Amino acid sequence: MSSSQPNAGTTSAEHRARERQAQRNAVVELVRVAPMAEELGELFAAAGHRLYLVGGSVRDALLGRLGTDLDFTTDALPHQVRALLDGWAETVWDTGIQFGTLGAYRRGATVEITTFRADTYDRVTRNPDVAFGDSIEGDLVRRDFTVNAMAIELPGRSFVDLHDGMADLVDERLDTPAAPEDSFADDPLRMLRAARFVAQLGFTPAERVVRAMTGMAEQITRITAERVQAELSKLLCGRYPRRGIELLVDSGLAEHVLPELPAMKLEIDEHHQHKDVYRHSLTVLDQAIDLERAADPEGEPDLVLRLAALLHDIGKPATRRFEPGGGVSFHHHEVVGAKMTRKRLRALKFSKEIVSDVSGLVFLHLRFHGYSDGHWTDSAVRRYVTDAGHLLPRLNKLVRADCTTRNRRKAAALQRAYDDLEERIARIAAEEDLARVRPDLDGNEIMRLLGVEPGPLVGQAWRHLKELRLDQGPMNRDEAVEALLRWARDQGIEPPADR
């Protein structure tokens, strides 16, 4: 059971005041959804059953951010819950009924109601032998963390906190109701959930939780890649993802779920100086998030950008070379890194789109550094935009975030260079349709003008015209036709006279 003592520097009176404020927040939040929640509570009470708002819903109510997806637990069995919901909800679904859970929708709110659980685990898989319990006490003790093990009984709104979840919430501490070793042995995914909640809530894990995670890290291999990926995605989309990543690495969990991260902790000796790649990557992640939020303060977290920021230098350990005179090089680390990124994200079962976009950003993240002297031609700018394609806005943020030098003069010069590049992109885009850089003749016209059938030759001609388009900018139709005919003659192709 977690301690209810206040943190050092916080008086007991201050601690109690914060608890009372948290409870007031919960009441305010519950009043907001009271008509529906109270109605449901009265419905169950009239049928002789007990109903509790539970878990993350109570936690979020105490934090003043209760949403419209609500979790309840009850002593009613699934078939009894179904009978009650059928006459009350607009829609009912039973996809989780094998675990005692039914879902329902009514007046803009989604609810999930689960019969009290008293599961047992074989500690080989994470799949429980589902058993229904007979008390709220037994249900709460099996939950992952104390801040998720509080309940509010409805309709009376009596508060149930058997494991000091309120104290942990007020102290921003993450702890388990039972011994963490038992909790994580039952379900190792809870170790990843600990890191995820640290990233989402900004809480500090209890020492015993960190010790258990460190000692049991290998147990995470019992978890499927899909579940690991879901937790990592939520972690990275949290408000404090760096804290979650550091917990994964420091506990050893990352060695099993994302081993490329701790591998970036390269040893640095006094003769060969370079940045700590791991710490640099965390800073780039922080700075990319700042740019993301500045561009769209109310927007959803950008998982692709955050993955790319974290993994952009993933290829450096494999490409590090010590040069004469004490230098260190990482030649082609963006190429190696893109391949490593694809391999890891595929293993974690990310979607094809995310794999493609993140590896694309890793591959492109160094391209800008050739612009630092400001000598790019308009052709080079067009190629930069064309190669980035739909990733250009993210690439802009990633490249800016990748500047972590403490040399203010160098940092300012890099930012000025990127400002200049963005201005040139905007200028050329105003003159040309940079989003659609393509040959000025399509494949059908190429075949007609050259008198050829579909085949490789058409593709070669199309690519030639595209290269001209990138080098010279837009051409009118007559110029494009003349360029095509010149190319054809160089290839020994005689166009038909009646074209």
N, C-alpha and C positions, 0 to 999 in steps of 0.2 A: 504494500500500500504506500502511495506517495506521501511525502511529508506535507503538512499544512502550514509549516513555519514560513514566515515571509522572508524574502531575500534580504541579504545584508544591506543596510542602508535604508530599509523600508520599515517604518514603525508598525506595530500591531494595529494601531488606530488607522493608519493610512491603508494598511492591507485590508482591514474590515470595510473601510470606505469604498475601496475599489471593488470588493466583492458585492457590496450593496448596489453599487452602480451597475455592475454586470447583471445582477438580478433584475434591476429596473429596466435595463436594456431588453432583457428577455421578455418581460411583461409587455413592454411597448411593442416589440416585434410580434408577440403572440396576439396582441389586440388587433394588429394589422390584418392578420389572417383568421382572427377569432371566429367570425361567423361560420366558416367552413370547418375549422378544427374543433370548435365547441360543438357544432352540429354532429360531427362524427363521433366525438366523445359521448355525447348524449345518446346517440344511436346505439353504441356498444353497451353503455351502462343500462339502457332500457332492456337490452337482451340479456343482462346479467353478466356481462363481460367487462374486463378492465382494459383500458387503452392508454398508451403512453407515447408522447412525442419523445424521440430517442436519438442518440448518436450525434451525427454531424448537424442535424437540425437544431438540437439543443445548444450545441457548441456555437453555431452561427447566430442563434438567437441571442446568446449571451454576449457575442461580439457585436451585436447590433446590425447584422447583415443577413437575416433569414430570407431565403428565397421562396420560390413557389413550388419547389420539389421537396416534399416533406416525408420523413421516415417515422413510422410508428411501429410499436410492438404490442402484442396483446396475448391474453391467455386463451383466446378463441382459436380453435383449430381451423385449418385452411378452408374446409368446406363450410364452416360456420361464418368465416369472414366473407366468403363468396356470396353466401345467402344475404348477408347484411348489405354488401356493396351493390348487389344487383338491383336493389330497390332504391339506392341512393345516388350512385355515380352515373355520369353521362356515358362513360366507357369503362369497361373492366377488362384486364388481361391477366393471364395466369402463366406466363412464360417461366416464372420462377417458383412455381408451386411445388416442385420437387424439393425445394429448400424452405418451404413454408411461407413463401412470399407471393402476395397478389398486388397488382397495381391498379390504380383507378385515376380517372380524371373527372374533375367537377369544378365548374366556374373558374377556369384559368389556373387551377392548382393541380399538380400531380402528386399522388400519394402512393407510398409503398407500405404495406402492412404485413409484418412478419410475426408468425406465432413464436412465443418465447422459445429460445433454443437452448439446448444443453448438449451440444455436439461433442463427439470424441474424434480424435485424429489418430491415424496409424503411424504418423511421423515418418512415412516413406514418401507419400505424395502430400499435396496440400488439400486433398479432397476430404471433407469430414464425413463421418457417418452421422447423418442428420438424425437428431433426436429432439423431440419437442420437450421443453421444460415446463415447469409449473409455477415459476415465480420470477418477478422482475429482478430479484437479487441474483439468481442463477444466470439470467440472461446478460446482465451487465458485466459480471466478472469475466465472461468469455470474450469481451470486446477488446479491440487492439490497444487503445490508449485511454488513459483516465479522462481526457478532455472529450472523448467520444463515448464515455460510459456514464453519462448523466441522463436523467429522464424527467419529464414533466407529465404527471398524470392528468388526464382530461376526463370530465369537464372541470374538475375542481382546481386544476393548476397547482397541485402540490409538487414540490421539487424533490427529486430523489438523487442523492449524491453520496454513494457508499464508498467511494475510492478517492475522495478529495480532488475530484476533477475541477471544481470551482477554484480551489487554491492553486492548482497547476495552471489553470487558464489565466488567472490573475497574475501569476508569476511568470507567465509565458514559458512554461516548462512542459516538456513532452516525456511522459512516463507511462508505464503499463499498469493495469489493475493488478495482475498477478506477476509473479517473477518473470522478467523478460526472457529468460532462458526457456521457460515453459511456453510462453506465448509464441516465441519465434520457432521453437521446435514444432509446435502445432502447425504453424503457417509461416514459413520463411519469407513470404511476400511482405509480411509486416515490417521487415527490416527496410525494404525499399519504401514502404509507406511512411516509415519514420523520416527518411530523408526527404520524401515528398512533402510531408507536413511541415518540416523545417523550412523548406523552400516556399511553401504557400503561406504559412502563418508567421514565419520569422521566429519561432520558438526555439529554445535551447534544449537539446535532449539531455535527460538525466544521465549522470555518470554511469549508472548501472545499465542503462540502455545501450550506451556506447560500448561498454565492456562486452555486453552480450553480442552486439552486432559484430564486434571485432573477432571475438572467439568463435562465432558461428557463421562467418561470412560464406564459407564454402557451401553451406546449406542452401544458398540461393540457387544453386544449380538444379534443385528440385522443381523450380518454377519454369513454366513455359516461356519461350521468347516473346510471345504475344503479350503476356501479362507483364513481363519486364518492360517491354516497349511502352505499354500504356502508362506505367508508373513514371518512367523516364520522361515521357512527353508531358505529363502533368507537372512533374518537378521543374522542367525547363520553362514551362509556362507560368510558374509561380511568380510571386512578387520578389522573392529573394533566392533565385536559382543558384547563385554562387554558394550560399550556405549549404544547400542540399548537395551540390557537387562535392564540396569539401568534405562533408560527412561521408559520402560514398567512398572517396579516395582514402581518407584517414582511417576508416574502419576496415578497409580491404575489400569491401563489396565491389568496388569498381574493377578489381582484378578479374572478377568473374562475369561482369555484365558489360563493361566498357573498358577493357584492359589498355586500350590506346591512351587513355587519360593518365594513369600513373606512369606509363612509359614515357610521357613527356617530361617527367622530372629528371632531366639530364644532369649528370654530375658536372660541376664546373670547377676547374682547377685554376691556380693562380697564373698559369702560363697561357691558357686558352679561355678568353673571356667571351661570354655571350649571355643573352638573356635567359632566365629560367623560363623555358618554353611553357611549362604548366601554368605558372603564375601569370605569364604574359597572356595566355589564352583566357584565363579567368578575367583579367582586366579588359580584354577585348570583348568578352561576353557582357560585362558590366556596361561598357561604353556603347556597344551596339544596342542594348536595351534602352539606354538613355536617349539615343538617336531615334529609336523606334517610338518611344513615348512622346518625344518632342514633336515628331511628325504627325502623330495621331493620338493625343492624350486619352481619348475614349475608345480607342481601337482594341481589338483582341490581340493577345500576345502572338508574335510571329515565330512559330516553332521552327520554320525553315531558316530564318536569319539566326536564331539562337543556336541551332545545331551547327550551322556553318561557322559562327564565331567561335564556338567551343572547339571545333575540329579543324579549323583552317590550317593549323600547323602540325597536324597529325603525322605528316610525312617527314618531319625534321629528324626524329631519332634514327630513322633508317637511312637518311642521306647525309648525316653529319660527317664532315671530313676535317681533320686538323691540317691546316696549311702551314708551310714554312713561315717562320717569323711570329708564330703565336696566333695566327688568324684561324677562324672557323668558318666553314662554308656549309651550305645546305642546298646544293645545286639540284634543281628540278624537284624540290620537295612538294611543290604544288601538283605536279603530275603524279608522283607516288602517293601523295595525300588524297587525291581524288579517287584513286583506285582503292586505297584502304578504306575510305569513307563509304564507297559503294559496297564493299564487302561487309563491313560492320553493320551498316544500316539494313542491308538485305538479311543478314543473320538475325537481326532484331525484328524482322517482319514489318518494317516501315513500308508505306505504299510506294509504288513505282514512281509517282510524281515527287514525293519527298526525297527519295533516293537520288533521282535525277537532278532535282533543283539544288540540294545540298552539295552533292559532289561537283556540280557545275560551278557553284560559288567557290568551293575550295580550289578548283582548277583555275579560276579566273582571278583569284584575289591578289596575285602579284602583278597582273597585267598593267595596272596603273603606274607602277614604279618606273616603267620606261618613260613616263610622261614628265617625270620630276624636273627635267631640264626645260620643259615647255616647248620642245622642238617637234612635236608631233605634227604631221601634215593633216589636212582635212580628211584625206583618205584614211589615215590611221585612226582618226576619231570615229569615222563611219564604221570601220572594222570593229572597234571597241564596242560601239553601240549594238552592232549587228550580232557579234559573238555573245554579248550579254542577253540580248533579246528581252524577254519578259522579266529577267532577273535584274535588269539594270537598277531599279530603285533599291533593291536589297544590296546589290554590289556597291552602290554608292555608300550606303551605311557601313557595310563591312570594311571597305577600304579606309574610310575615315576612322572607324573604331580601331583599326589595326595599328594606329599610331600611338605607341605607349612610351615613346622616348621621354626622358626627363630633361632633355636639352630643349629649352623653350624656343630657342632660335630655330632649331631644326624642325620642331613640331609646328611652329608657325609657318615655316616655309612649305611644309608638306600640305597644310591646310589651304594655303594660298594657291598652291599648284592644283589642288582638287577643285577649289572654287573656280579657277580659270578653266579647267576642263569642263566643268558643268556649264559654265557660261558659253563655251564653244559648242557643246552639245546642244544647248538651247538655241543658239544662233543658227546652227546648221539645220536643226529640226524645224525652225521657222521657215527656212528656205526650201527644205526637202522633206519628204515623208520618211524620216529615218526609221519609223516603226515598220515600214514596209519596203526596206531596201531589197529590191529584186530586179532582174533584168527588165529592160524596157519592152521586150517582146516575149510573149509566152510560148509554150511548147508547140501549140498548134500553128502559130505564125512561123515559127522556126521551120517546122516540117514543110509548110507550104512554100516558103521562100527558097528553101534548099532543095525541094522536091525529093524528100527522103521519107521513109517510113519510121514509125516509132522504134526506138532502139538506143544503144549507147551513144551514138553520134549526137542525138538531140540533147542528151544530158551534157555532153562535152561543150556543145555550142552555148547552152544555157549558162553553164558555169563560167565560160569566157565572158559572156555579156555581163554576168554578175560582177566579175572582177573589174571590168571597165566601169560599171556603175559605182563600185566602191571607190575606185581610183579617181574618177572624173566627176562624179555626181550625176544628176539626171541628164538624159539625152532626149531630144525630141525624136519622133518616130523615124524621120528620114536619116538622122544621125545613127540611130540604132540599126536600121536596115543596112546602111553602108558599112558599119563596123562588122556586122554579121557576114556580109558578103566578102569583105577583106579577109576575115578569118577563114571562111570556106575556101577561098582560093589558095591561101597559105597551106591548107590541108589537102589540096589537090582535088577539091570538090567543085564541079562546075554547076552553078545554079541553073535552073531552067530559064529559058529566054522569056517565057510568058508569065513570069511570076507576077 
